[in-house]
């Protein structure tokens, strides 16, 4: 039997470029399991090509305070995936990859969500498509995902600009969770943040001086060779991160 059953197909009526569901898994492992987790990060790339997902990224995690290697958290590892249907995502939960991480992990967080806005590229692709404009319910939690490929010559000024935003973020009302994510220790950096509602996220993005200053500097400094900003409505959340429920 294949490690991944045949996908069940896309959702009826869905736009071809917009995934029906996006999932984020974060697995927390103990120190003794870090070598095995690193092995999975290498092995799972080939397995995920047969998973039925339309797009996947295996991710390291960190605090996101400076976006340098010293932020890295070797005890937490992630998988971000876009699916043509909730059924495809459900199949993955019984796959060889999911079972292997389940044996390694001491805790797991799983977020399921649908795209409500996305602009930019990730590895030359638009993994979340171009969602038709819509607003989640006023009291519904939302997720923001940012990702950037930082120009080598801009790395020093970029990392100097990040800490004030990170420090301010930790004090913002409405933030439920924030982690740094990356495909490499340097250069390919992003964030995943979970918010109480859209109003809280918008207030941070447009109303907080440290973040607004970085946004204003971005086109002038030309930090990024590639960037993506996406917003999602949360459909389900289960598990813990660092021992707490977001």
TORKOL-4160 file (C-alpha; in steps of 0.2 Angstrom, whole numbers, padded with zeros to 4 digits, m for minus):
246
<pt num="1" X="0000" Y="0000" Z="0000"/>
<pt num="2" X="0006" Y="0017" Z="m0004"/>
<pt num="3" X="0011" Y="0029" Z="0010"/>
<pt num="4" X="m0001" Y="0041" Z="0003"/>
<pt num="5" X="m0019" Y="0036" Z="m0002"/>
<pt num="6" X="m0025" Y="0043" Z="m0019"/>
<pt num="7" X="m0031" Y="0061" Z="m0016"/>
<pt num="8" X="m0050" Y="0063" Z="m0017"/>
<pt num="9" X="m0050" Y="0078" Z="m0028"/>
<pt num="10" X="m0054" Y="0097" Z="m0027"/>
<pt num="11" X="m0069" Y="0105" Z="m0019"/>
<pt num="12" X="m0084" Y="0109" Z="m0030"/>
<pt num="13" X="m0085" Y="0127" Z="m0035"/>
<pt num="14" X="m0068" Y="0132" Z="m0029"/>
<pt num="15" X="m0057" Y="0144" Z="m0039"/>
<pt num="16" X="m0043" Y="0134" Z="m0047"/>
<pt num="17" X="m0029" Y="0145" Z="m0041"/>
<pt num="18" X="m0035" Y="0146" Z="m0022"/>
<pt num="19" X="m0033" Y="0131" Z="m0011"/>
<pt num="20" X="m0048" Y="0124" Z="m0002"/>
<pt num="21" X="m0038" Y="0122" Z="0014"/>
<pt num="22" X="m0021" Y="0127" Z="0020"/>
<pt num="23" X="m0014" Y="0118" Z="0035"/>
<pt num="24" X="0000" Y="0122" Z="0047"/>
<pt num="25" X="0008" Y="0108" Z="0058"/>
<pt num="26" X="0021" Y="0112" Z="0071"/>
<pt num="27" X="0028" Y="0097" Z="0080"/>
<pt num="28" X="0038" Y="0099" Z="0097"/>
<pt num="29" X="0051" Y="0086" Z="0100"/>
<pt num="30" X="0063" Y="0083" Z="0115"/>
<pt num="31" X="0082" Y="0086" Z="0114"/>
<pt num="32" X="0085" Y="0068" Z="0111"/>
<pt num="33" X="0074" Y="0068" Z="0096"/>
<pt num="34" X="0082" Y="0083" Z="0087"/>
<pt num="35" X="0093" Y="0072" Z="0076"/>
<pt num="36" X="0078" Y="0061" Z="0071"/>
<pt num="37" X="0068" Y="0077" Z="0067"/>
<pt num="38" X="0082" Y="0084" Z="0056"/>
<pt num="39" X="0082" Y="0067" Z="0047"/>
<pt num="40" X="0063" Y="0069" Z="0044"/>
<pt num="41" X="0066" Y="0086" Z="0037"/>
<pt num="42" X="0077" Y="0078" Z="0023"/>
<pt num="43" X="0067" Y="0062" Z="0021"/>
<pt num="44" X="0050" Y="0070" Z="0020"/>
<pt num="45" X="0053" Y="0081" Z="0005"/>
<pt num="46" X="0052" Y="0066" Z="m0007"/>
<pt num="47" X="0037" Y="0059" Z="0003"/>
<pt num="48" X="0027" Y="0075" Z="0002"/>
<pt num="49" X="0028" Y="0075" Z="m0017"/>
<pt num="50" X="0017" Y="0060" Z="m0016"/>
<pt num="51" X="0005" Y="0067" Z="m0003"/>
<pt num="52" X="m0009" Y="0074" Z="m0014"/>
<pt num="53" X="m0004" Y="0092" Z="m0008"/>
<pt num="54" X="m0004" Y="0105" Z="m0021"/>
<pt num="55" X="0011" Y="0114" Z="m0012"/>
<pt num="56" X="0021" Y="0111" Z="0004"/>
<pt num="57" X="0035" Y="0119" Z="0013"/>
<pt num="58" X="0045" Y="0110" Z="0027"/>
<pt num="59" X="0050" Y="0124" Z="0040"/>
<pt num="60" X="0062" Y="0127" Z="0054"/>
<pt num="61" X="0055" Y="0138" Z="0068"/>
<pt num="62" X="0062" Y="0151" Z="0079"/>
<pt num="63" X="0058" Y="0166" Z="0090"/>
<pt num="64" X="0058" Y="0178" Z="0075"/>
<pt num="65" X="0066" Y="0192" Z="0085"/>
<pt num="66" X="0081" Y="0195" Z="0074"/>
<pt num="67" X="0079" Y="0183" Z="0060"/>
<pt num="68" X="0096" Y="0176" Z="0062"/>
<pt num="69" X="0102" Y="0159" Z="0066"/>
<pt num="70" X="0103" Y="0163" Z="0085"/>
<pt num="71" X="0084" Y="0163" Z="0085"/>
<pt num="72" X="0082" Y="0145" Z="0079"/>
<pt num="73" X="0072" Y="0133" Z="0089"/>
<pt num="74" X="0078" Y="0115" Z="0086"/>
<pt num="75" X="0064" Y="0108" Z="0097"/>
<pt num="76" X="0050" Y="0114" Z="0085"/>
<pt num="77" X="0048" Y="0110" Z="0067"/>
<pt num="78" X="0034" Y="0114" Z="0054"/>
<pt num="79" X="0025" Y="0109" Z="0039"/>
<pt num="80" X="0014" Y="0122" Z="0029"/>
<pt num="81" X="0003" Y="0114" Z="0015"/>
<pt num="82" X="m0010" Y="0119" Z="0003"/>
<pt num="83" X="m0024" Y="0107" Z="m0002"/>
<pt num="84" X="m0037" Y="0105" Z="m0016"/>
<pt num="85" X="m0050" Y="0099" Z="m0003"/>
<pt num="86" X="m0052" Y="0095" Z="0015"/>
<pt num="87" X="m0052" Y="0077" Z="0011"/>
<pt num="88" X="m0034" Y="0078" Z="0004"/>
<pt num="89" X="m0029" Y="0086" Z="0020"/>
<pt num="90" X="m0038" Y="0072" Z="0030"/>
<pt num="91" X="m0028" Y="0059" Z="0021"/>
<pt num="92" X="m0012" Y="0066" Z="0025"/>
<pt num="93" X="m0016" Y="0064" Z="0044"/>
<pt num="94" X="m0015" Y="0045" Z="0041"/>
<pt num="95" X="0001" Y="0046" Z="0030"/>
<pt num="96" X="0018" Y="0039" Z="0034"/>
<pt num="97" X="0025" Y="0057" Z="0037"/>
<pt num="98" X="0011" Y="0062" Z="0049"/>
<pt num="99" X="0013" Y="0045" Z="0059"/>
<pt num="100" X="0032" Y="0047" Z="0060"/>
<pt num="101" X="0031" Y="0065" Z="0067"/>
<pt num="102" X="0018" Y="0059" Z="0079"/>
<pt num="103" X="0030" Y="0046" Z="0086"/>
<pt num="104" X="0043" Y="0059" Z="0088"/>
<pt num="105" X="0033" Y="0073" Z="0094"/>
<pt num="106" X="0030" Y="0077" Z="0113"/>
<pt num="107" X="0017" Y="0090" Z="0107"/>
<pt num="108" X="0008" Y="0095" Z="0091"/>
<pt num="109" X="m0001" Y="0111" Z="0085"/>
<pt num="110" X="m0012" Y="0110" Z="0069"/>
<pt num="111" X="m0020" Y="0125" Z="0061"/>
<pt num="112" X="m0033" Y="0123" Z="0047"/>
<pt num="113" X="m0037" Y="0139" Z="0038"/>
<pt num="114" X="m0044" Y="0146" Z="0021"/>
<pt num="115" X="m0036" Y="0161" Z="0012"/>
<pt num="116" X="m0044" Y="0177" Z="0012"/>
<pt num="117" X="m0030" Y="0188" Z="0005"/>
<pt num="118" X="m0013" Y="0185" Z="m0003"/>
<pt num="119" X="m0001" Y="0194" Z="m0013"/>
<pt num="120" X="0017" Y="0190" Z="m0019"/>
<pt num="121" X="0027" Y="0175" Z="m0022"/>
<pt num="122" X="0035" Y="0161" Z="m0013"/>
<pt num="123" X="0048" Y="0152" Z="m0023"/>
<pt num="124" X="0041" Y="0159" Z="m0039"/>
<pt num="125" X="0024" Y="0153" Z="m0035"/>
<pt num="126" X="0008" Y="0160" Z="m0028"/>
<pt num="127" X="0003" Y="0145" Z="m0017"/>
<pt num="128" X="m0013" Y="0153" Z="m0010"/>
<pt num="129" X="m0019" Y="0160" Z="m0026"/>
<pt num="130" X="m0028" Y="0176" Z="m0028"/>
<pt num="131" X="m0043" Y="0174" Z="m0016"/>
<pt num="132" X="m0059" Y="0184" Z="m0020"/>
<pt num="133" X="m0060" Y="0199" Z="m0007"/>
<pt num="134" X="m0070" Y="0194" Z="0008"/>
<pt num="135" X="m0069" Y="0197" Z="0027"/>
<pt num="136" X="m0070" Y="0184" Z="0041"/>
<pt num="137" X="m0083" Y="0186" Z="0054"/>
<pt num="138" X="m0079" Y="0201" Z="0065"/>
<pt num="139" X="m0075" Y="0190" Z="0080"/>
<pt num="140" X="m0067" Y="0176" Z="0071"/>
<pt num="141" X="m0048" Y="0172" Z="0073"/>
<pt num="142" X="m0036" Y="0175" Z="0059"/>
<pt num="143" X="m0019" Y="0171" Z="0054"/>
<pt num="144" X="m0006" Y="0181" Z="0045"/>
<pt num="145" X="0009" Y="0173" Z="0036"/>
<pt num="146" X="0023" Y="0183" Z="0029"/>
<pt num="147" X="0038" Y="0177" Z="0020"/>
<pt num="148" X="0053" Y="0185" Z="0012"/>
<pt num="149" X="0069" Y="0181" Z="0002"/>
<pt num="150" X="0081" Y="0194" Z="0009"/>
<pt num="151" X="0094" Y="0201" Z="m0003"/>
<pt num="152" X="0112" Y="0196" Z="0003"/>
<pt num="153" X="0117" Y="0214" Z="0002"/>
<pt num="154" X="0102" Y="0220" Z="0012"/>
<pt num="155" X="0104" Y="0207" Z="0026"/>
<pt num="156" X="0113" Y="0218" Z="0039"/>
<pt num="157" X="0101" Y="0233" Z="0038"/>
<pt num="158" X="0086" Y="0221" Z="0037"/>
<pt num="159" X="0091" Y="0212" Z="0053"/>
<pt num="160" X="0094" Y="0228" Z="0062"/>
<pt num="161" X="0076" Y="0234" Z="0058"/>
<pt num="162" X="0068" Y="0218" Z="0065"/>
<pt num="163" X="0070" Y="0219" Z="0084"/>
<pt num="164" X="0060" Y="0234" Z="0087"/>
<pt num="165" X="0045" Y="0227" Z="0078"/>
<pt num="166" X="0047" Y="0210" Z="0087"/>
<pt num="167" X="0048" Y="0218" Z="0104"/>
<pt num="168" X="0032" Y="0229" Z="0100"/>
<pt num="169" X="0023" Y="0213" Z="0094"/>
<pt num="170" X="0024" Y="0204" Z="0110"/>
<pt num="171" X="0015" Y="0218" Z="0119"/>
<pt num="172" X="0001" Y="0220" Z="0106"/>
<pt num="173" X="m0017" Y="0216" Z="0112"/>
<pt num="174" X="m0026" Y="0203" Z="0102"/>
<pt num="175" X="m0010" Y="0193" Z="0098"/>
<pt num="176" X="m0013" Y="0174" Z="0102"/>
<pt num="177" X="0003" Y="0167" Z="0094"/>
<pt num="178" X="0018" Y="0172" Z="0084"/>
<pt num="179" X="0033" Y="0161" Z="0078"/>
<pt num="180" X="0047" Y="0164" Z="0066"/>
<pt num="181" X="0048" Y="0151" Z="0051"/>
<pt num="182" X="0062" Y="0148" Z="0038"/>
<pt num="183" X="0068" Y="0137" Z="0025"/>
<pt num="184" X="0086" Y="0141" Z="0029"/>
<pt num="185" X="0095" Y="0149" Z="0044"/>
<pt num="186" X="0098" Y="0165" Z="0034"/>
<pt num="187" X="0090" Y="0173" Z="0020"/>
<pt num="188" X="0073" Y="0164" Z="0018"/>
<pt num="189" X="0063" Y="0171" Z="0033"/>
<pt num="190" X="0045" Y="0172" Z="0038"/>
<pt num="191" X="0032" Y="0174" Z="0052"/>
<pt num="192" X="0016" Y="0165" Z="0056"/>
<pt num="193" X="0005" Y="0175" Z="0068"/>
<pt num="194" X="m0012" Y="0170" Z="0076"/>
<pt num="195" X="m0024" Y="0185" Z="0080"/>
<pt num="196" X="m0040" Y="0186" Z="0090"/>
<pt num="197" X="m0049" Y="0194" Z="0075"/>
<pt num="198" X="m0046" Y="0205" Z="0059"/>
<pt num="199" X="m0047" Y="0221" Z="0069"/>
<pt num="200" X="m0032" Y="0216" Z="0080"/>
<pt num="201" X="m0021" Y="0211" Z="0066"/>
<pt num="202" X="m0026" Y="0227" Z="0056"/>
<pt num="203" X="m0022" Y="0238" Z="0071"/>
<pt num="204" X="m0005" Y="0231" Z="0072"/>
<pt num="205" X="m0001" Y="0231" Z="0054"/>
<pt num="206" X="m0006" Y="0249" Z="0051"/>
<pt num="207" X="m0007" Y="0257" Z="0068"/>
<pt num="208" X="0009" Y="0252" Z="0077"/>
<pt num="209" X="0024" Y="0264" Z="0074"/>
<pt num="210" X="0038" Y="0251" Z="0073"/>
<pt num="211" X="0029" Y="0240" Z="0060"/>
<pt num="212" X="0023" Y="0255" Z="0050"/>
<pt num="213" X="0041" Y="0262" Z="0050"/>
<pt num="214" X="0048" Y="0245" Z="0043"/>
<pt num="215" X="0034" Y="0245" Z="0030"/>
<pt num="216" X="0038" Y="0263" Z="0024"/>
<pt num="217" X="0057" Y="0258" Z="0023"/>
<pt num="218" X="0054" Y="0242" Z="0013"/>
<pt num="219" X="0053" Y="0250" Z="m0005"/>
<pt num="220" X="0066" Y="0263" Z="m0001"/>
<pt num="221" X="0079" Y="0250" Z="0006"/>
<pt num="222" X="0074" Y="0236" Z="m0007"/>
<pt num="223" X="0077" Y="0223" Z="0006"/>
<pt num="224" X="0068" Y="0209" Z="m0003"/>
<pt num="225" X="0071" Y="0199" Z="m0019"/>
<pt num="226" X="0054" Y="0191" Z="m0016"/>
<pt num="227" X="0040" Y="0193" Z="m0004"/>
<pt num="228" X="0023" Y="0186" Z="0001"/>
<pt num="229" X="0009" Y="0192" Z="0013"/>
<pt num="230" X="m0006" Y="0182" Z="0016"/>
<pt num="231" X="m0021" Y="0182" Z="0028"/>
<pt num="232" X="m0032" Y="0167" Z="0032"/>
<pt num="233" X="m0048" Y="0163" Z="0041"/>
<pt num="234" X="m0046" Y="0150" Z="0054"/>
<pt num="235" X="m0057" Y="0135" Z="0053"/>
<pt num="236" X="m0050" Y="0124" Z="0066"/>
<pt num="237" X="m0035" Y="0124" Z="0079"/>
<pt num="238" X="m0030" Y="0110" Z="0090"/>
<pt num="239" X="m0015" Y="0106" Z="0101"/>
<pt num="240" X="m0002" Y="0116" Z="0110"/>
<pt num="241" X="0014" Y="0126" Z="0106"/>
<pt num="242" X="0027" Y="0127" Z="0119"/>
<pt num="243" X="0015" Y="0119" Z="0132"/>
<pt num="244" X="0001" Y="0132" Z="0129"/>
<pt num="245" X="m0015" Y="0132" Z="0119"/>
<pt num="246" X="m0015" Y="0148" Z="0108"/>
